[in-house]
Amino acid sequence: MNRTTGWPLGHLYGIFIISLFAVASCQLQARNASEGEVPFTEKNWQLVSLTVQPAVDWDLDGKLETDIAAKLDLCERDNGLLFRSNRRVLRFYGAARCEEETAQRETGNWTYDALQKKLTVNEENTGPKVYEVAISETSRLVLLHRFNNGSREHEMTAVYTIK
């Protein structure tokens, strides 16, 4: 027994070892949650709804809109997205093609933090964008993206289903 504190040294050593194990376990769980399997990978997602709140003048026609999907060109409405398990993003195009759409292709990469539900997509032409994964189910994916148009903060909601 340690005469100054009244605690046996062996007991303190045991508490120290248990504390180290607990800290290491928490760090491992956090790393596994952020790097583990992601439920929305290897699925062909098609955009079915794209809305924004509060309304914005999306097409610069002087009118405020909340239904952005209705403003997309027909050739953009049937496009899809695939988050590959190798952390690459693949854009694929539907039957209606825009002029610049020639074939499906990888357009960038992605990372996902499962603890914070943050999906970061870094594509060639747009740079990194951060989304909150609001819903990730077997056949439904809902992503939220916040942006500021200079005067207000807006939240865009993109709803995808399996194609």
Stockholm file with secondary structure:
# STOCKHOLM 1.0

chainA/1-163         MNRTTGWPLGHLYGIFIISLFAVASCQLQARNASEGEVPFTEKNWQLVSLTVQPAVDWDLDGKLETDIAAKLDLCERDNGLLFRSNRRVLRFYGAARCEEETAQRETGNWTYDALQKKLTVNEENTGPKVYEVAISETSRLVLLHRFNNGSREHEMTAVYTIK
#=GR chainA/1-163 SS CCTTTSCCHHHHHHHHHHHHHHHHHHHHHHHHHHHSCCTTTTCEEEEEEEEEEEEECTTSSSCCEEECGGGSCHHHHTCEEEECTTSEEEEECCSSCCTTCCSCEEEEEEEEETTTTEEEEEETTTEEEEEEEEEECSSEEEEEEEEECSSCEEEEEEEEEEC
#=GC SS_cons         CCTTTSCCHHHHHHHHHHHHHHHHHHHHHHHHHHHSCCTTTTCEEEEEEEEEEEEECTTSSSCCEEECGGGSCHHHHTCEEEECTTSEEEEECCSSCCTTCCSCEEEEEEEEETTTTEEEEEETTTEEEEEEEEEECSSEEEEEEEEECSSCEEEEEEEEEEC
//
